[in-house]
Amino acid sequence: MKPKRLLFLAGGLLICYAGSYLAFRATHTEVWCRDDKSYVIFPGRVSYYTFRPLSYLDARLTGMRFHIGPHQ
């Protein structure tokens, strides 16, 4: 495989990964009534570990908080 094609493929995969994270974040955000702050709720560990690298960046840039499973 040519390096240019490989770079194009890697860039496409990165864009798909970031887009899927943004869609996940938009559909799994809720405001917790105890502190009136928004949290991205991960329904399980698979989604948590899949999106963890981008959630670190998201937390630094936007101050978003994260939680595995529903708040109790």
N, C-alpha and C positions, 0 to 999 in steps of 0.2 A: 504494500500500500504506500502510495506517495505521501511524503510529509505534509504537503499542502492539503491533501484530502483528509489525512488524519487530524490535522488541526481544525479543519472545517467541521468534521464529525464531532470532535471533542467540544468545540464551541456550541454546536447545536444541542448536544446533550446537556451542557451547562445551562443553556437558555431554557430547555425543557424542565430541568431540575428546579431552577429558580421560579419559573412560571407555575409549576405544580405546588411549590411552597407558598407562593402568593395566593393561589386559589385555596389551598388548605387553610391558610391563615385567615382569609376572608370568611370562610364558612365555619371555622371553629373558634371564633373569638367570642368571649362573653365577659360581661362586667360582673365582678363579684360584689355582692351587696354589702359585705362587711367593711371593705375598704374603698369601694367605688373605683377600682382600677380594672383595666382590661387585661385579660389573660387569654393566651392561646391554649386551648384544652386539647391535649393529646389523648385520644381514646385508648391507646395502648402503647406498649413499649416499642413495637415495630415502627409506628409512625414517629414516635419520639426519637429513636435512634436514626431513622431515615433523614429527618429534617433537623437534627441537632446542630450540624455545622452552620446552617443558615440562621438558626434561632439565636446563636451567639452573636452573629452580626446584626440581626434584627434588634436584639436587646440593647446593643451598644448604640445603634443609630436612632431607635425610636423609644427606648425605655420600656418596651413591651415585656410582660411577664409570662411565664409558662408554667403549666401544671399537667401532670399525668393523671388522667381520670377526673371525674367530676369533683368539684369542691364539696366538702362535707358540711 
